[in-house]
């Protein structure tokens, strides 16, 4: 078994004798290195990024967030516990889900919406004043 692995690492011997040159080892290992690099950049790295993003989303869950579970149930978070969340699905129906069962956050809580709207009104408030001034001045014919 060891001789087989050793012969794979050494590569196929050349035409002149049984010993391979160090260049043969590198030419044999280059395809393996390329395959490992391709797997890393196409599979492992994107998967790790998505996993970190999901962990951040689950860590940021709070009361009032509209969510969708893995099973497709839509609801609003009523309370957040250490490893689970209570979701209000209907007027009288509340269900408790594990945090890992949350697929996506559809909309953030009202406090976050208000912060976003305040930023929008502050930035567009200056523009609306300029538009109002142009509308008030009558056009001369």
N, C-alpha and C positions, 0 to 999 in steps of 0.2 A: 504494500500500500504506500509506504513512504517513498519507494523508488518511483512509483507512478506519479505522485505529487511532485517530486523532485524533477522528473523528466518533463512535466508540464511547465514548471517554472523555468527550466533551462531552455525550452524550445526544442525544435527538431534539429538534430545535429547536422552540420554542414557536410558537404561532399568529401572534405579532406579530413578524415579522422573522426574521433568520437567526442572531441571537446568543442564546446560552443564558445564564441567570443562574448565579451560583455555587451556588445552592441545587440546581440540576439536577444538578450534578456530584456533590454529596453524596448525593442520592437515588439516583443511579446506582451509587455506590460502596458504599452501605450493604449491599445484598444480597451483594456480593462479600466484604465483610468478615465478614458473618455466616456465609457458606459456609466461609471460611478458619477461623474460630473453631470451627465445628462439626467440621470435619476434624481440627483440632488436638486437641480434647478427646475426640473419639470414636475416633480412629484413631491419630494420631501419639503422643500422650502415653501411652496404655496400652501401646503397642508398645515404647516406650523403657523403661518400668518393667519389663516382662517381660524385656527384653534385659539390663538391669542385674541383675535377680534371677538369671537364668541364668548370667551371668558370675561372680556371687558364689558360686553353687553349684559351678561348675566350678573356681573358684579354691580352694575349701575341700575338694576331694576328698582323701582320705587312705586309707592302707592299712586294710582291714577294713570299709570302707563297702560295703553291699549296694546294687547299682545295677541299673538297667534301661537298655539301650541304645535308640537310635532304632529299631533293627530288632527290638526285643522280646526280646533276649537278657538273661537274668537272671544275675548273678554277683556275686562278691566281689572287690574290688580287692586285688591282691597287691603291686603296686608302682606308684608314681606317678613318671612322668618329666616332662620339661619340657612336651612337647606331646602326650603319650600316656599311657595307663594300661594295665597288664597285669591282665586280669581272669581269675579262676579260675572256670570255668564248671562243671566237673565235677571228680571226684577227680584225674584225670590230664590234664585239658584246660585249657590256659591260652591266652588270646587277647589280642592287643594291639590296642587301639582308640585312635583319636584322641580327645582330650578333648571335642571338639565332637560326638562320636557318643553321648555320655552324655545320656540323656533326663531321668532322675530319680534321686535318691538315695532308696532305699526306707527303709533304716535307717542310722543313723550307726555309727561304729566303737564297739567295746566301751568304750573309755575315756570317750567321750561318754555312753554309756548308764550307766556307773557314776556319773558326775557327776550325772546326772539322778536316778538312784535314790537317791544319797546325800541330795540335796536333798529328795526325797519322804519319806525315812525321818526326816530331821531335823524336818520340819514335821509329819509324822503321828506321830512318836514321842511327842510331848507329848500328843497326843490319845489314843493307845493306852494311855498310863499312866493317864489319867483314866478310860478305859473299864474297865481292869483293876481299879481301885479300886472302881468301882461293882459289878462282878461279884462281888467277894470278899465284900461285905457281904451277909449273909443278909436276906431279906425278913421282916418281922414280920407275922403274921396276926392 
